[in-house]
Every structure is written in C-alpha cells, then in structure tokens.
Amino acid sequence: MRLFSALTGLLLMALPATAEEEIVLGLSQAEVSITTNFDGSEILVYGAVKRETPIPEGAPLEVVVTVSGPSTPVMVRRKERRFGIWVNTDAVEVDRAPSFYAVVTSGPLSEVLKRTEDLRHRISIPRAIRSVGAPMDIENPAEFTEALIRVRSKSNLYQVIEDGVKVDEQTLFRAAIALPAALTEGAYDTRIFLTRSGDVVAQYETVIDVRKVGLERWLFNLAHQQAFIYGLLSLFIAIAAGWGASAVFGLLRR
C-alpha cells in the first residue's frame, strides 16, 4: 500500500501543472471592413482572468496586448546627399516585418515584461521584426531596422502604448487599439499576456480579420486578376476626367 501511494505521488508530480490563471477574452469586433471611405477603426479588447484559486499574493497582475498585421519582406534603403542631391547608397532587406504592430501594456513595458520573456515571445516591436543578416559591406545594419521602426511609427503603423490597459481588481482588463487608415488586408494576430514580476504566467491568442469590401474589393481583385482591363479602365477614367475638366473651363470662359 505504501509503495502504491509513493508511486501515485511520483506520478502526480510528473504531470504538468494546470494554469492557475486563464484568460477569457472578448473583442468589440472580430472583423474590420475596408471601404472606399475607410479612415481607420478602433478595436476594444476586453477580458477577465479565470481562477480556480484565490488571487496570488505578491506582485500585482500586469497585462500586455499585441496586435500584429501580415508580415512581409521590406527593402530599406539609406540615402546620402551627394553633389547637392539625395541618392540611395546602401540597401538591406528585412526578412519579415509586420505591416502593423501595436503593443499596449498596463504599465511601463520594461517593468511589466522581462527581457528574457520578450526574447521568448517576441513581444516588443524590435523583437517582432525578423532581420537575419545584411551584406558584409554594410556598416551598422541595425540602423536599417531602426529606420523602418521610426518611419512606421510616424505613420502610426507601429505603436507602443504604455499604461493603455486598464486592470480592475486584478481580474478585469480592457484596452483600446486604434487602427490607422493605411491597413494591409489579412489576418491580424492578437495576443494577450498576463505577467507577474515580469514573467508571463498565461497567454491567449486570437485573430482579427481585415478585408476590403464593396468597390474597394472589386478594384483590388480587378487590379490583381485582370491587370489589362484595370489599365484600360484607369486610362478611360483619366481621359474622361481630363475631358470633363476641359469642358468645365470652357463653360467658365464664356
């Protein structure tokens, strides 16, 4: 009997421990439709923490939310002023960079997330960008990734919003993420991390679907599937617009 009890105890110790805290998530909208007059949108991420035990004592609960658009290779070029004009000198291809990336946290990112956890889960913007290597003759290749982040941050395509997640009683949380007008169509991976003392204790993943609809969808399909017809249509519209403008100016002169 004692042997059976000992074996049972060892077996229970070998089994993986169940998570003490789990995420129950909601989204204000799981789909975003891009129309001809689309000027951006806002996604409300809200949820709760499900527990089987009382709230752990010690470090408070922190929440990190990330939203990542489709990733593609990006060519980044360095310009220098030579003989009075700006010319492209060096170029580095970043292997994969998200078209949109937002990080929203319940506190300063450096305090709610350890660097080792950032490396493991690729949460911060620099970690979300994959740049394996650059040509040997390129000096300071890291500057190209920094330039990409800087340019896209100015366009609101890369966002870091600290203290943007509101946490109530270490159980309920909510965050608002602004999506700019210049969105790339595709699946936007959404991740939520619960952390304590900088360590990730739970995470949850879902997807926000961003699609073109209506006239925007029709023009997109026409341009990619019927390029010749799209070119003729564009030429016709340009001629019609020019003729219309000429007719209007003719009437104004009379």
C-alpha positions in Angstrom: 0.0 0.0 0.0 2.8 2.4 0.9 4.6 1.5 -2.4 1.3 2.3 -4.3 1.0 5.6 -2.5 4.6 6.5 -3.2 4.2 5.7 -6.9 1.0 7.7 -7.1 2.7 10.7 -5.6 5.6 10.5 -8.0 3.1 10.2 -10.9 1.2 13.3 -9.8 4.5 15.2 -9.5 5.4 14.2 -13.1 2.1 15.5 -14.5 2.1 19.1 -15.9 0.6 21.6 -13.5 -2.6 23.3 -14.6 -2.5 27.0 -15.1 -3.6 29.0 -12.0 -4.8 31.9 -14.1 -6.5 31.7 -17.5 -7.7 34.4 -19.9 -11.4 34.8 -21.0 -11.3 37.3 -23.9 -13.7 39.4 -25.8 -13.4 41.8 -28.8 -15.6 44.7 -29.8 -15.3 43.4 -33.4 -13.6 40.4 -34.9 -13.7 41.7 -38.4 -12.7 45.1 -39.9 -14.1 46.1 -43.3 -12.0 48.4 -45.5 -14.3 50.5 -47.8 -13.5 53.5 -50.1 -14.2 55.9 -47.3 -12.4 53.9 -44.6 -10.4 56.3 -42.3 -9.4 53.9 -39.6 -11.1 52.0 -36.8 -10.8 51.2 -33.1 -10.7 47.7 -31.6 -11.7 47.3 -28.0 -10.0 44.3 -26.3 -11.6 43.3 -23.0 -11.5 40.2 -20.9 -11.3 38.6 -17.5 -8.9 36.3 -15.6 -10.4 33.0 -14.6 -9.0 31.4 -11.5 -9.6 28.2 -9.5 -7.7 29.6 -6.5 -7.5 33.0 -4.8 -5.5 35.8 -6.3 -1.8 35.1 -5.8 -0.1 37.3 -3.2 2.9 39.4 -4.0 3.5 41.1 -7.4 0.3 42.5 -9.0 -1.1 41.2 -12.2 0.0 43.1 -15.4 -1.4 42.7 -18.9 0.3 43.1 -22.3 -1.7 43.1 -25.6 -0.2 42.9 -29.1 -1.9 43.2 -32.5 0.2 42.2 -35.5 -0.6 42.7 -39.2 0.6 40.4 -42.0 4.4 40.2 -42.2 6.3 40.6 -45.5 9.9 41.3 -46.5 10.8 45.0 -46.7 13.7 46.7 -48.6 15.1 49.5 -46.5 17.4 52.0 -48.3 19.9 54.5 -46.9 20.1 57.9 -48.6 23.0 60.3 -48.6 23.4 63.8 -50.0 26.0 63.8 -52.8 26.7 66.7 -55.2 23.6 68.5 -53.9 21.1 65.7 -54.4 19.8 62.8 -52.3 20.8 59.4 -53.7 20.3 55.8 -52.5 23.6 54.3 -51.3 23.0 51.1 -49.3 20.1 48.8 -49.1 19.2 46.0 -46.7 16.2 43.6 -47.0 14.5 43.0 -43.7 13.3 39.4 -43.8 9.9 39.8 -42.2 8.3 42.9 -40.7 4.6 43.2 -39.7 2.7 45.8 -41.7 1.1 46.9 -38.5 2.2 46.3 -34.9 0.8 47.6 -31.6 1.9 46.9 -28.1 -0.4 48.0 -25.3 0.6 47.5 -21.7 -0.8 48.1 -18.2 2.5 49.7 -17.1 5.9 50.6 -18.4 7.0 47.8 -20.8 10.4 47.4 -19.2 8.7 46.8 -15.8 5.9 44.5 -16.8 8.0 42.3 -19.0 11.5 40.8 -18.6 13.9 40.8 -21.5 14.1 37.0 -21.4 10.3 36.8 -21.8 10.4 39.4 -24.6 13.0 37.2 -26.4 10.9 34.1 -25.9 7.6 35.5 -27.1 8.8 38.3 -29.4 6.5 40.9 -27.9 8.3 44.3 -28.3 8.5 45.9 -31.8 12.2 45.2 -32.4 11.6 41.5 -31.5 8.6 41.2 -33.8 10.8 42.2 -36.8 13.0 39.4 -38.2 16.3 40.6 -39.7 18.7 37.7 -40.0 21.6 39.3 -41.8 22.9 42.0 -44.1 25.6 42.2 -46.8 29.1 42.2 -45.4 29.9 45.6 -46.8 27.0 47.3 -44.9 28.0 49.3 -41.9 25.7 49.4 -38.8 23.0 47.1 -40.3 20.9 47.6 -37.1 20.3 51.2 -38.3 18.1 49.9 -41.1 15.7 48.1 -38.8 15.7 51.2 -36.5 14.9 53.4 -39.5 12.0 51.1 -40.5 10.6 51.3 -37.0 11.0 55.1 -37.0 9.2 55.6 -40.3 6.3 53.3 -39.5 5.9 54.7 -36.0 5.5 58.2 -37.5 2.7 56.7 -39.7 1.0 55.2 -36.7 1.6 51.7 -38.1 3.9 50.8 -35.1 2.5 51.8 -31.7 3.7 51.3 -28.1 1.0 52.4 -25.7 2.2 52.1 -22.1 -0.5 52.3 -19.4 -3.0 51.7 -22.1 -4.5 48.6 -20.5 -6.8 49.2 -17.5 -6.8 46.4 -14.9 -9.6 46.3 -12.3 -9.1 44.2 -9.1 -6.5 42.0 -10.9 -9.4 40.3 -12.7 -11.0 42.5 -15.4 -9.0 44.3 -18.1 -9.7 46.4 -21.2 -7.7 48.2 -23.9 -8.5 50.3 -27.0 -6.3 50.0 -30.1 -6.5 52.5 -32.9 -6.1 51.0 -36.4 -5.0 53.6 -39.0 -6.5 54.0 -42.4 -3.5 52.5 -44.2 -4.2 48.9 -43.3 -3.0 45.9 -45.2 -5.6 43.2 -45.8 -5.2 40.0 -44.0 -5.3 38.3 -40.6 -4.2 40.4 -37.6 -2.8 38.1 -34.8 -3.9 39.3 -31.4 -2.1 38.1 -28.3 -2.8 38.8 -24.6 -0.2 38.1 -21.9 -0.6 38.0 -18.2 2.6 38.8 -16.3 3.7 38.9 -12.7 7.2 40.2 -11.7 7.9 40.4 -15.5 7.2 36.7 -16.0 4.5 35.5 -18.4 2.0 33.4 -16.4 -0.7 33.0 -19.1 -1.4 33.9 -22.7 -4.2 33.8 -25.2 -4.2 34.2 -29.0 -7.0 35.1 -31.5 -7.3 36.7 -34.9 -8.9 39.9 -36.2 -9.8 39.6 -39.9 -9.2 42.8 -42.0 -10.8 42.6 -45.5 -11.6 45.0 -48.4 -15.3 45.1 -49.2 -17.6 46.8 -51.8 -15.9 48.9 -54.5 -12.5 48.6 -52.8 -12.7 44.8 -53.0 -13.8 44.9 -56.7 -10.9 47.3 -57.7 -8.4 45.2 -55.8 -9.5 42.0 -57.5 -9.6 43.7 -60.9 -6.0 45.1 -60.5 -4.6 41.7 -59.4 -6.6 39.3 -61.6 -7.4 41.4 -64.7 -4.4 43.9 -64.9 -5.0 44.7 -68.6 -8.7 45.6 -68.1 -7.8 47.6 -65.0 -5.2 49.5 -67.1 -7.8 50.3 -69.8 -10.3 51.4 -67.1 -7.8 53.7 -65.5 -6.9 55.2 -68.9 -10.6 55.7 -69.7 -11.2 57.4 -66.3 -8.2 59.7 -66.8 -9.4 60.7 -70.3 -12.9 61.3 -69.1 -11.7 63.4 -66.2 -9.5 65.5 -68.5 -12.3 66.0 -70.9 -14.7 66.9 -68.1 -12.3 69.5 -66.7 -11.7 71.0 -70.1 -15.4 71.3 -70.7 -16.0 73.0 -67.4 -13.2 75.5 -68.0 -14.7 76.2 -71.5 -18.0 77.0 -70.0 -16.5 79.3 -67.3 -14.7 81.3 -70.0 -17.9 82.1 -71.9 
